[in-house]
Amino acid sequence: MSHARSRFRSRFHAVLHVQWRAARAVVVAFGLTALALPLVSLRLAWHGPDAVARSLEELSSWGVLYGLLAAVAPVLLVARVTAPDRRGGAVYARVHPVSRRAHAALQLAAGAVLLLPGVAGVAIGGAVAVAATALPPGVNGYALPLACRFALALGFAYALAWAVANAPARVRALAARGAFVGLALVLIVFLLDGGAGAALAPLRAGIGAVAERLVGWPGPLAVFVNRWMLVDV
C-alpha cells in the first residue's frame, strides 16, 4: 500500500513539474492579478463612509473583473499544460507504466493545484484590503466568501476547458462551428431593424429567456456574472 502511494506521489510530482514548466508564466501572472484585484478595486472604489452607496456601486462595476479572470485564466492554463501532449502525443503516458486514463486524471489534478495561487491571492488580497479600509457600521468585508466563489467559478471554467481540450479534434471542430453559427444567428436576429426585425421579435424574446436561464440563478453561468462584492451591507 505504501509503495503504491509513493509511486502515485512520484508520478503526480512529475506531472505537476511538467505542467509548472509549461505554464509558470500563466500561473504567476494569474496569482499576482488575483492578489492585486481586490486591493486595487477597493482602494479606487471606496470614497469614505459618507459615500457608501457610490462606493458600493463602483465596487460592483469592478466585480465584473473577478468573473472575467475566473473564466479566462483556466482556459489559458489548460492551453499551456496540454500543449506538450498535443505536440508529443502523450509521451509520458506511453513511456511510463500508467494508463492514459490515469495520466489524464493526474494532469487534471495537477492543473487544479496550479489554480490555487489565484484563489489564495483573492483571499489574501481581499483580507488585506478590508483590513486597511475604515468601513462604517453596517458595511462588512467578505474576503473569504468572495474567494470561495472565485474558486467555484475557476473549477467550473477549468472543467469545461479541460473537457474541450481533451475532446477529439472532430468534436472540437464541430463545437467551434456550432458556436460560430449560433453567435452569427444571434447577431443577425438582434441587429435587424424594420419589418424583418419586428417579425423576429418572438425569436429575440426566446433567446433572451434562454440567456436569462443561463446567467440567472441557479443557471450554470450565474457564478460568473452575478454581483461580486468584496464589501457590502
PyMOL commands that set and color helices and strands:
alter all, ss='L'
color gray80, all
select helices_A, chain A and resi 2-45+49-62+64-81+83-88+91-95+100-131+143-165+169-191+194-199+201-215+222-225
alter helices_A, ss='H'
color red, helices_A
select strands_A, chain A and resi 140-141+231-232
alter strands_A, ss='S'
color yellow, strands_A
deselect
rebuild
show_as cartoon
